[in-house]
Amino acid sequence: MKYLTSIVLLAATVTASPVPKIFNLVSSNASDEGHNGLYLSTQHVDPLNSKAVFRDAADAAEFYFLDGTVRYNAPNGAPYALALVSGDEVQSEVEVSVSPSSGGTGFTFTNDNILANDNENWGGWLLCDGAGDVPGLYYHNNNNGDDVPDSCDLIELGAVYKASS
């Protein structure tokens, strides 16, 4: 009887756990039309970190939201998280890191499913042409100035939810 009770309790716990909604993040409201409709993805940097970059829909990363963090399950199953990296530049990096301690918190969605952050230095998202072949995601660091760098475009990141399977 104890075994049956344990199974019933375990099943109730599993079914009560919310399943995170999977979404893509897509750029919009850029002044350069070519910067709209790009999907956020990752570019490998080292075994524990990746850069947040923009690619076509076929290469979009699938994200989910957990406790104020934006998570990404890499193809190898590692749980990466978006993190705002502090720096001395107006154009500050957004990292996708496997380290749970560096996953940024304070991410929220507006009523229009636009990704925002409550960090006091966060002044919006930037899509910047990088040294590589794909544009990168950065954030406007209000602590270091108000001007948007010439190679960047202020954008919004909207969540496009995937259909449940």
NUKE-143888 format. One record per residue (C-alpha): residue in three letters; x, y, z. Coordinates in steps of 0.001 Angstrom, whole numbers, plus 500000, padded with zeros to 6 digits. Layout:
# residues N
residuo; c1; c2; c3
ALA; X; Y; Z
...
END
This chain:
# residues 165
residuo; c1; c2; c3
MET; 500000; 500000; 500000
LYS; 502876; 502371; 500797
TYR; 504275; 501698; 497335
LEU; 500968; 502568; 495660
THR; 500628; 505743; 497743
SER; 504156; 506789; 496764
ILE; 503403; 506250; 493074
VAL; 500173; 508271; 493301
LEU; 501951; 511148; 495093
LEU; 504789; 511109; 492570
ALA; 502350; 511166; 489659
ALA; 500440; 514063; 491223
THR; 503676; 516013; 491691
VAL; 504795; 515423; 488115
THR; 501454; 516410; 486618
ALA; 501240; 519508; 488826
SER; 504633; 520813; 487708
PRO; 504179; 523502; 485077
VAL; 505751; 522765; 481719
PRO; 507705; 525801; 480516
LYS; 506435; 527391; 477319
ILE; 509042; 527249; 474571
PHE; 509587; 530397; 472510
ASN; 511866; 532050; 469988
LEU; 513052; 535641; 470395
VAL; 512616; 537799; 467290
SER; 513889; 541332; 466614
SER; 511453; 544148; 465805
ASN; 511053; 547954; 465759
ALA; 514556; 548525; 464375
SER; 515176; 551677; 462354
ASP; 516973; 549510; 459750
GLU; 514296; 547221; 458238
GLY; 516981; 544587; 457613
HIS; 517325; 544212; 461381
ASN; 513665; 543234; 461869
GLY; 512472; 539636; 461873
LEU; 515824; 538117; 462854
TYR; 515839; 535214; 465304
LEU; 518073; 535047; 468348
SER; 520476; 532137; 468302
THR; 523871; 531310; 469741
GLN; 527448; 531224; 468503
HIS; 529876; 528951; 470323
VAL; 532736; 530756; 472121
ASP; 534106; 528133; 474517
PRO; 532770; 525022; 476310
LEU; 530735; 527054; 478812
ASN; 529802; 530206; 476912
SER; 528224; 531367; 473696
LYS; 527455; 534746; 472164
ALA; 523876; 535801; 471545
VAL; 523629; 536352; 467776
PHE; 520904; 536716; 465163
ARG; 520231; 534167; 462439
ASP; 517431; 532978; 460164
ALA; 514382; 531200; 461594
ALA; 515822; 527773; 460702
ASP; 518701; 528349; 463146
ALA; 516674; 529959; 465941
ALA; 517386; 528959; 469520
GLU; 514443; 527759; 471582
PHE; 514163; 529457; 474951
TYR; 512002; 529070; 478033
PHE; 511406; 531250; 481072
LEU; 512275; 530043; 484599
ASP; 512348; 532125; 487797
GLY; 513193; 535406; 486072
THR; 515854; 533887; 483833
VAL; 515715; 533154; 480125
ARG; 517003; 529617; 479619
TYR; 518186; 527793; 476531
ASN; 518754; 524055; 476261
ALA; 521774; 523498; 474056
PRO; 521850; 520542; 471660
ASN; 524078; 518741; 474182
GLY; 521383; 519177; 476870
ALA; 523288; 521756; 478926
PRO; 521024; 524425; 480511
TYR; 522362; 527767; 479290
ALA; 520965; 531139; 480445
LEU; 521036; 534693; 479069
ALA; 523164; 537071; 481131
LEU; 523795; 540805; 480885
VAL; 527550; 541315; 481238
SER; 528690; 544451; 483068
GLY; 531196; 546559; 481229
ASP; 532537; 550025; 480553
GLU; 530864; 550395; 477154
VAL; 527462; 551769; 476175
GLN; 527203; 548647; 474012
SER; 527442; 545893; 476656
GLU; 527534; 542178; 475955
VAL; 524785; 539631; 476342
GLU; 526247; 536220; 477040
VAL; 524634; 532810; 476841
SER; 526355; 530842; 479576
VAL; 526081; 527331; 480983
SER; 527069; 528613; 484420
PRO; 523925; 528938; 486550
SER; 525584; 531656; 488635
SER; 525994; 533930; 485620
GLY; 522459; 533588; 484295
GLY; 520909; 537016; 484561
THR; 517740; 537443; 486564
GLY; 515133; 540160; 486352
PHE; 513899; 539283; 482870
THR; 510196; 539884; 482286
PHE; 507757; 540056; 479419
THR; 505607; 543112; 478796
ASN; 501925; 542730; 477930
ASP; 502998; 542609; 474266
ASN; 505437; 539702; 474906
ILE; 508474; 541983; 474579
LEU; 511470; 540848; 476649
ALA; 512672; 543443; 479169
ASN; 514979; 543501; 482183
ASP; 514725; 545294; 485520
ASN; 518500; 545867; 485829
GLU; 519050; 549578; 486558
ASN; 521688; 549800; 483803
TRP; 519534; 548128; 481148
GLY; 518334; 550642; 478564
GLY; 517016; 548331; 475874
TRP; 518304; 545807; 473381
LEU; 520851; 546582; 470666
LEU; 521430; 544682; 467456
CYS; 525012; 545430; 466424
ASP; 527008; 544451; 463387
GLY; 529904; 542516; 464788
ALA; 533329; 541501; 463622
GLY; 531887; 538137; 462557
ASP; 529450; 537275; 459823
VAL; 526307; 537530; 461985
PRO; 524935; 540487; 463964
GLY; 525069; 540202; 467740
LEU; 522717; 541004; 470594
TYR; 523903; 543596; 473098
TYR; 522155; 545773; 475619
HIS; 522256; 549542; 475955
ASN; 524117; 550156; 479225
ASN; 522579; 553385; 480603
ASN; 525358; 553633; 483168
ASN; 527867; 554409; 480399
GLY; 525991; 556946; 478275
ASP; 522844; 557642; 476318
ASP; 524090; 557494; 472721
VAL; 523560; 554348; 470672
PRO; 526789; 553372; 468843
ASP; 526757; 553925; 465055
SER; 527066; 550209; 464284
CYS; 524017; 549385; 466436
ASP; 520257; 549619; 466170
LEU; 517893; 549863; 469160
ILE; 515428; 546950; 468887
GLU; 512775; 545042; 470767
LEU; 512913; 541285; 471333
GLY; 509522; 539664; 471046
ALA; 508613; 536169; 472174
VAL; 507053; 533943; 469533
TYR; 505672; 530909; 471339
LYS; 506042; 527466; 469818
ALA; 502991; 525235; 469456
SER; 502724; 522583; 472179
SER; 503388; 519070; 471042
END
